[in-house]
């Protein structure tokens, strides 16, 4: 594979997302569009999950981000989609525990976003 200097790459502002990029993975050549590649890269370092079972006030979330240095945001999954304050512990480098106090969140009523 030929090396390309960064200065020779097309300016990002001129890309429309349909351009193909060749990727070598596990010895096999694959192709993906710039838009597909951008979506994958954008998702790195972030984990999103809907939580709540109507019973538990402490909920363990397995994010697999391999760090305790996290940003945690919890929002209602329905209107008004506001962010709520929830205590959390970075239990391990791959899990955190959300503490909802004395009132358990309803079934799938909260969306937690965890990022590095």
Backbone torsions as a table, in degrees:
resi	resn	phi	psi	omega
1	UNK	NA	133.0	-178.9
2	UNK	-76.3	143.5	176.0
3	UNK	-83.2	141.3	179.1
4	UNK	-122.2	132.3	177.2
5	UNK	-75.1	144.0	178.8
6	UNK	-55.9	-37.5	-178.8
7	UNK	-65.0	-17.3	-179.7
8	UNK	-92.6	-7.4	-179.3
9	UNK	-73.1	152.6	176.4
10	UNK	-64.4	139.3	177.9
11	UNK	-61.0	135.9	-177.3
12	UNK	-56.3	-33.7	-179.4
13	UNK	-65.9	-17.9	-179.6
14	UNK	-96.3	-3.4	179.2
15	UNK	-80.5	141.3	177.0
16	UNK	-108.0	0.9	176.8
17	UNK	95.3	-13.4	-177.7
18	UNK	-91.7	-8.4	-178.8
19	UNK	-64.1	141.9	179.3
20	UNK	-90.9	141.0	176.8
21	UNK	-121.5	132.5	178.3
22	UNK	-90.1	133.0	-176.4
23	UNK	-125.7	134.8	175.1
24	UNK	-101.8	120.1	-178.7
25	UNK	-136.8	121.7	179.5
26	UNK	59.1	32.8	179.3
27	UNK	82.5	-4.7	-179.8
28	UNK	-108.3	140.9	176.5
29	UNK	-85.9	131.8	178.1
30	UNK	-130.1	159.6	177.6
31	UNK	-124.1	143.1	176.8
32	UNK	-142.1	153.7	176.4
33	UNK	-78.6	161.3	176.6
34	UNK	-58.7	-39.0	-179.9
35	UNK	-63.6	-42.5	178.4
36	UNK	-64.3	-44.1	179.5
37	UNK	-63.2	-42.8	178.9
38	UNK	-61.8	-41.3	179.7
39	UNK	-63.4	-40.0	178.4
40	UNK	-66.1	-45.6	-179.2
41	UNK	-64.8	-40.2	-179.7
42	UNK	-60.7	-33.3	-178.6
43	UNK	-79.7	-14.1	179.2
44	UNK	-65.4	139.6	177.7
45	UNK	77.8	16.2	179.6
46	UNK	-142.4	144.8	178.9
47	UNK	-138.7	133.5	179.4
48	UNK	-128.4	134.6	-179.5
49	UNK	-149.0	142.6	172.3
50	UNK	-86.2	133.8	-177.7
51	UNK	-131.6	166.8	178.2
52	UNK	118.5	132.1	178.7
53	UNK	-131.3	3.4	179.6
54	UNK	78.2	-1.6	-176.3
55	UNK	-122.4	-49.6	-173.0
56	UNK	-90.2	135.9	175.9
57	UNK	-94.0	-17.3	175.6
58	UNK	-113.2	122.1	-175.5
59	UNK	-125.4	125.3	177.9
60	UNK	-88.4	130.1	178.3
61	UNK	-116.3	123.8	177.2
62	UNK	-96.5	109.4	-175.2
63	UNK	-103.3	-22.9	179.0
64	UNK	55.2	36.7	178.0
65	UNK	-92.6	-2.3	173.8
66	UNK	58.9	39.3	176.0
67	UNK	-160.1	154.7	172.5
68	UNK	-97.9	-7.1	179.4
69	UNK	-85.9	90.5	-170.2
70	UNK	-127.6	155.1	167.4
71	UNK	-109.4	128.1	-177.6
72	UNK	-123.4	128.6	178.5
73	UNK	-128.8	134.6	178.0
74	UNK	-124.2	127.1	179.6
75	UNK	-125.6	155.6	171.5
76	UNK	-68.7	142.6	-179.1
77	UNK	-82.1	-6.4	178.7
78	UNK	-130.5	171.7	-179.3
79	UNK	-53.5	132.5	18.8
80	UNK	-95.9	13.7	177.3
81	UNK	55.0	32.5	-178.6
82	UNK	-82.0	155.3	177.3
83	UNK	-81.0	136.0	178.1
84	UNK	-116.5	151.6	-179.3
85	UNK	-87.2	123.9	-179.6
86	UNK	-134.6	128.6	174.2
87	UNK	-68.1	145.4	178.3
88	UNK	-146.5	151.3	176.6
89	UNK	-120.0	135.2	172.8
90	UNK	-81.0	83.1	-171.6
91	UNK	-57.8	-47.9	174.3
92	UNK	-138.0	-176.5	177.8
93	UNK	-72.1	-12.5	-179.0
94	UNK	-120.9	-0.4	178.1
95	UNK	-136.8	154.8	170.4
96	UNK	-137.3	157.5	178.5
97	UNK	-117.5	124.7	175.8
98	UNK	-90.9	134.7	179.7
99	UNK	-115.6	108.0	-176.9
100	UNK	-91.4	11.4	178.0
101	UNK	78.9	-132.3	-174.8
102	UNK	-99.4	-8.5	-178.0
103	UNK	-114.0	113.1	-179.8
104	UNK	-70.1	140.7	176.9
105	UNK	-69.3	146.8	179.3
106	UNK	-65.1	170.9	-178.1
107	UNK	-56.3	119.2	178.8
108	UNK	49.9	37.4	-175.8
109	UNK	-91.9	-9.7	-177.7
110	UNK	-125.8	147.0	174.8
111	UNK	-118.1	122.0	178.5
112	UNK	-104.6	132.2	174.8
113	UNK	-115.3	124.8	-179.5
114	UNK	-119.0	128.0	179.2
115	UNK	-139.6	158.1	178.6
116	UNK	-81.0	NA	NA
